[in-house]
Amino acid sequence: MIIITGAAGFIGSCLVSKLNMEGFNDLILVDDFQRAKDLGKMPNLEGKRYSHLIEREEFIPWLDKNQELVQFIYHLGARTDTTEFDKGIFDHLNLEYSKAVWGACVKHALPLVYASSGATYGLGESGYSDDHGNVEGLRPLNPYGESKNDFDKWALAQEKKPFFWAGLKFFNVYGPNEYHKDRMASVVLHAFRQIQANGSMKLFRSHNTDYKDGMQLRDFIYVKDVVDVCYFLLHHRQESGIYNLGTGHAEPFLELAQATFRSMQLEPDITFIDTPEDIRETYQYYTQAEMGKLRSIGYKKPFVPLNEGVTDYVQNYLLNDAYY
């Protein structure tokens, strides 16, 4: 039995699909399912195979009663809105709840993979190394990133740890099953919707003289690569620690937009608008994960190039309103 929290969400539901493809059907899916219904997440789980749905607030008591049946826990549930500034929400959902999941894994000797975030790196002043010695010095730009970094720091400081654990710093993840994410969806989905509606799209203008318009750089990683790494860790269970999860190769937003047009067999028509003032001061102009640490523990599979990932996403999912 494998547990996935945040199972109705973007990455969680893709992980359910990956596990089903690999023959794992005895899955316990944890989420706030009423909120998931309200946000339109539940189609992410249609057609997938699992044993039970457990409400988020009922999960720890359920685990205490059923821990002997559990093989592995993926804790992917979190509030991920980078524009939310109510610290209390993040303290409860991203920090205290994660501590409870960690404590249960220690108590019951269960392996744990949890979602951290590339948002912990802030503006990247300290670089993008996942060396544990760098965690204390990171300066996230918003309460979401702070909550993820606070938990990373807390986890590293614990004397009692799960016998195997891994915190994955997801960089800019894109791909199927993010239809519900609204403003927090990937630029690929926003681009597709704009192009479909208008035949054109708008990118944020650069407000940093070091970067031309559209040349802001991000490490974009396809969600299928993310769940492949999660699956690898299910079998690896060695070298516990915090790991970056990007491709290790930054690409400009302009290339992503052009790839979306190409995937739709359209000529690019791209203009630029000012970055909204509420995110302008905390806008990341460059992210690129250092991936040597994950490679050093034996993960050999190449990451999907941006152009290929966008093509698969657009042609096999977005154009068909399909789910992974």
N, C-alpha and C positions, 0 to 999 in steps of 0.2 A: 504494500500500500504506500503510495506516494502522495504527499500533501502539497498543494500549491495555493498560497494565499494571493489575493488579487487576481484570482483566476478568471474573472469576467473581463478583465482589462486587456489592454493591447498586448503586452509581452506575455502576461499570464496565459491568455487564451491561445496564443501561438505555441507556448510551451505545452499546453494540453494536446494540441494537434501533433506536435513533434513526438510526444510520448506515445500517443495513440499509434502513430506510424511505426514506431519501434516495438509495438506489441504490448505496451503498458496501458491497461484499461482500468485497473483497480486504483482509481484516483479519487482523492478527497479534495473537493474544490471549496475554497474559503473566500468569502467576500461579504460586503454589505449588499445583499442581493436586492433589497428594496431600492437603494440608491442606484444600483446597477440598472434596474428596470427603468427608473426615472431618467437616467442618462442615456438610455438606448444601448447599453452594453450587451444585453442578453443574446442578441443574434450571434455574438462572437462564440457562443457555446453550442449553437444549434448543430446537431449531427455529430457532436463529439461524444466519446464514451467515457463514463466515469461512474463511480459508485454512489457518492453522496454529495449534496451541497450543504455546507455548514456556514451559518452566519458568523461573521467576524467576531462578535462579542461572545459567542458561545464556543469558540474554537479551543481556547486553553483548557476549560473544564472538560470538553470532549476529548482532548488529547490526553489529559491525565487519566481518563477512564479507558482509553483505547490504544495507549502508547505501544503495547506489545505487538500490535498489528502493523505499526508504521515502520517503513524502511528508510525514508528520506523526506526532508522538508525543504521546499523552495518558498522563501518568504519574499514575494514580489509585491505585496499589497502596500500601498503608500498613497499619500496625497502628493500629487506631482505638479500642481499648478504653481509655476514660478512667478505668477503675478499676484498670488495670494500673500498678504502680509500679516495675517493673524497668526502670530507665533504659537498661540495656544493650540490651534488645530494641528500644527506640525509636531508640537511637543507630544500631543496625545497619540496621533496616528503613526508618526514616523519614528519617534524616539521611545516613548514609554511602551507602546505596544510591541515594538521590535525587541525591547529589553525583555518583555514577558515571553516572547517566542524563543529568544536566546536562552533564557532561564529554563524553559521547559525542555529544550534540546539538551542542556547540561544535565538536568535532573533525570531524563530518560535515556541518556546516551544516544542521541540521534544526530546524524550529520545534517548540516544546515548550509544552504546557499541563500544569501540575501542580496537585495538590490541596494547598492549604493548609487552614486551618480557622478558623472563628469562635472556636474555643477559645483562640486566641492572645490574645484580648482579656481573658481572665481575668474579673474582676468588673466590668470596664468602667470602671475608675477614670479611664482616659485617653480614654474615649469609644470610638466604633466607626467612626472614620475610617480609610479605607485609604490615606491619604497616606503615602508612603514615610518621611517624617520621623518618623512615630509608631512605627515598628516597633521601634526600639531600646528605647523606654520601656515596652513592653508587659510585663505580668506574668501569664503563664498560670498556671493553678491546679493543673496536674498534668503528669506527664512527657509525655503525649501532646501537650498544647498547647505545652509547651516545645520538643519536637522539631520541631513545625511552625514555630514562631517562629524557632528556631535556623536552620532551613533558609532561611526568608525572609530573615533577616539575612545569612546566608552568600551567598545569591543576589545580593542587592543590592550586596554588597561585591566581587563578582567583576569583574575587569577584562575578562575574556573571557566573553561571554554569547552564547546562541543569537541568530541574527538577528531572531527573534521569540520571545518567551516571555511567558507569563502564569501567575501563581500565583493560584488562585481560593480565597478564604476562604469555604468552605461554612458556612452557618449551620445551622439545624435542619432537615435534609432528611428528608422522609417520602415514602412511596410504595411501589409494588410492587417485588418482588425483594429485600425485606429480611427474608424469613421466617427466615433462618439466624442473624440477629443477636442473638437471645436477649436478654440484659439491655440490650444497646446498641441495640436496635430503637427506633423512634420511639414516642412516646406513643400515636399513633393505633393502631398494631398492638397494643400492650399493652391499650389500652382495648377494642378489638374482641374480643380473646381473653377478657378478663374478662367483658365483657357477654354474649358468646356462651355462656360457661360458667355464669354466675351471674345474668344479667339485671341486673347492677349493676356498678359499678366504683369503685375507690379512687384518689384523687389524693393527692399529697404535701401535707401540711399546711404552711402557711407558718411559718417560725421567724424571720421578719423582721417587726417591727411595722409597717414601711412598706407591707406587702402583706397583704391579706386572703387567707384560704385559697382556692386556685384562681385567684387573680389574679396569680400570677407570670407574667411576660410573656416571650415568646420570639418571635424572628423565624422562623416556620415557612415553609419553601419546598418546593414540590412537586418531586419528582425530575424530572418532565418539563420543568419550567422550567430546572433545572440542566443537563440535557443539551441543551436548546435553546441555552443560552449557550455551551456547549462547541462546538456545531455552528457557531454564529455566528463563533467565533474561528478555526475551521478556514479560513474564507474571508476573515476580516478581516486578520489578520497585520500589524497596525500598533499603535503605542502600547503597546509592551511594558511590563509592570509587574504589580504586585499589585492584585487587584480583589476587593472584597466580592462575595459572591453570596448574598444573601437577598432578601426582597421589599421591604425598607425600611419594613415595617409590623409592629410587635409585636402579638401577640394573646395573651390569657390562656389558660392551660391549661383553664380551665373552659369556655371557648367551644369549644375543640377537642373536649373530652369530649362536650359537648352536641351538637356537629355529628356525632359518631360515632353517638350514640343516634339522632338524626334520620335519618341515612343507613340505619340498620337498622330504621327505622320503629317505634321504641320510645320510651317516655317515659323521660326521664333519671332515673336512680337513682344518685346520686353521694355518696360519703362520703369522709372524709379520714383519712389515717394519717400518723404521723411520718415525716419524711424519714430514710432510713437514716443512722446515725451516721458510716459510713465516707465518705459524700459530703456530709454536712450543712455542713461548714465551707467546702467549695469549690463550693457550689451557686449557680448563677447565677439571680438573680431577675429580670433584665432583659437582653435582647439586642435590638438593632435595627440592622441594617446601614445605613450611609450608602451610597446607591446612585448618587449623582450621577456618580461617576467612570466606571462602566460605561455609564451613559446618555450621557455626554459623548463616547464614542467611537463612538456610532451604534447601540447596542442599543435598539430602540424597542418591542419586543413587551411587552405588559403581563404582569405576573406573575399566576398563578392565585390568586384569593382563597381563604383558608383553607377556608371552607365548601364551595366548589366542588371544591377539591382533595380534601378528605376524602370528599365524596360520590362522586367518581370512583373514588378508591382503594377505598373500602368496597364499592360496588355493582358495580364492574366487575372487581375483583381479589380482595379478601378473601373476599367471599361465594361466590366461584367457585373459590378456590384457584388463581387465574390469575396468570400472569407477563406482564411487559411486554416 
